[in-house]
Amino acid sequence: MSFGRALRRKARAAIAPCIFLSLVAYFLWNATHGDRGLIAYAERQSLLKQAQADLAKAQAELDASEHRVSGLRSNHIDPDTLDERTRAMLNLADPADIIVPYPPKDKLF
């Protein structure tokens, strides 16, 4: 009987540390692999850098478009920009321009 009592006593003494170690292991695993863990943080940082690069690219395109549109404002019309836009809209060419015809099946872009 003393052996059984000693075994039960040791088992009861080991329950609390086992529960504590299980909780610590659970929180450590979530700190690294969970939804808000270190790995997810690194992925969010890379997505943020990619989004910032996309934003910079879009901002550059917007600036280029605004620069082209600024030449067509009513207070200052740039003759070159106006000529370019009218030729593109009307599908016309200057007699001095060199025209290279493409077959219907070949694409320019």
C-alpha positions in Angstrom: 0.0 0.0 0.0 2.8 2.4 0.7 4.1 2.0 -2.9 0.6 2.9 -4.3 0.3 5.9 -2.0 3.7 7.1 -3.0 2.8 6.7 -6.6 -0.4 8.6 -6.2 1.3 11.4 -4.3 3.9 11.8 -7.1 1.2 11.7 -9.7 -0.7 14.4 -7.9 2.5 16.5 -7.6 3.2 16.1 -11.3 -0.3 17.2 -12.5 0.2 20.9 -11.8 3.6 21.2 -13.6 2.3 19.2 -16.5 -0.7 21.5 -16.9 1.5 24.6 -16.6 4.0 23.2 -19.2 1.1 22.4 -21.5 -0.2 26.0 -21.2 3.3 27.4 -21.8 3.8 25.2 -24.9 0.3 26.2 -26.2 1.1 29.9 -25.9 4.6 29.5 -27.3 3.2 27.7 -30.3 0.6 30.4 -30.9 3.2 33.1 -30.5 5.1 31.7 -33.4 2.5 30.0 -35.6 -0.8 31.5 -34.6 -2.9 34.1 -36.5 -1.1 36.9 -34.7 2.3 35.1 -34.4 5.7 35.9 -35.7 5.3 34.1 -38.9 2.1 35.9 -39.7 3.8 39.2 -38.8 6.5 38.5 -41.3 4.0 37.7 -44.0 2.0 40.9 -43.2 5.2 42.9 -43.5 6.0 41.5 -46.9 2.4 42.2 -48.1 2.8 45.7 -46.8 6.0 46.3 -48.7 4.3 44.9 -51.9 1.3 47.2 -51.3 3.6 50.2 -50.8 5.4 49.4 -54.1 2.1 49.1 -55.9 1.0 52.4 -54.4 4.2 54.1 -55.6 3.7 52.7 -59.1 0.1 53.9 -59.2 1.1 57.3 -57.9 3.8 57.5 -60.7 1.1 56.6 -63.3 -1.2 59.2 -61.9 1.4 61.9 -62.0 2.2 61.1 -65.6 -1.5 61.2 -66.5 -1.9 64.5 -64.7 1.1 65.9 -66.5 -0.4 64.9 -69.9 -3.8 66.3 -69.0 -2.3 69.6 -67.7 -1.3 70.3 -71.3 -5.0 70.3 -72.3 -6.3 72.7 -69.7 -8.2 75.7 -71.0 -5.8 78.3 -69.6 -2.8 76.8 -71.3 -3.2 74.4 -74.3 0.0 72.7 -75.4 -0.2 72.4 -79.2 1.8 69.1 -79.3 -0.5 67.4 -76.7 -3.6 68.7 -78.5 -2.3 67.5 -81.8 -1.4 64.1 -80.4 -4.8 63.6 -78.8 -6.8 64.7 -81.8 -4.9 62.4 -84.1 -5.4 59.5 -81.7 -9.1 60.2 -81.3 -9.8 60.8 -85.0 -7.4 58.1 -86.3 -5.7 60.6 -88.7 -2.1 61.0 -89.7 0.0 63.9 -90.9 1.0 63.7 -94.6 4.7 63.8 -93.5 4.2 60.8 -91.2 5.5 57.4 -92.2 2.7 54.8 -92.0 3.5 51.1 -91.6 0.5 48.9 -92.3 0.0 45.7 -90.3 -1.9 42.7 -91.5 -5.2 42.2 -89.6 -3.9 39.1 -87.8 -0.7 40.7 -86.4 -1.1 42.7 -83.2 0.9 45.7 -82.2 0.6 45.0 -78.5 
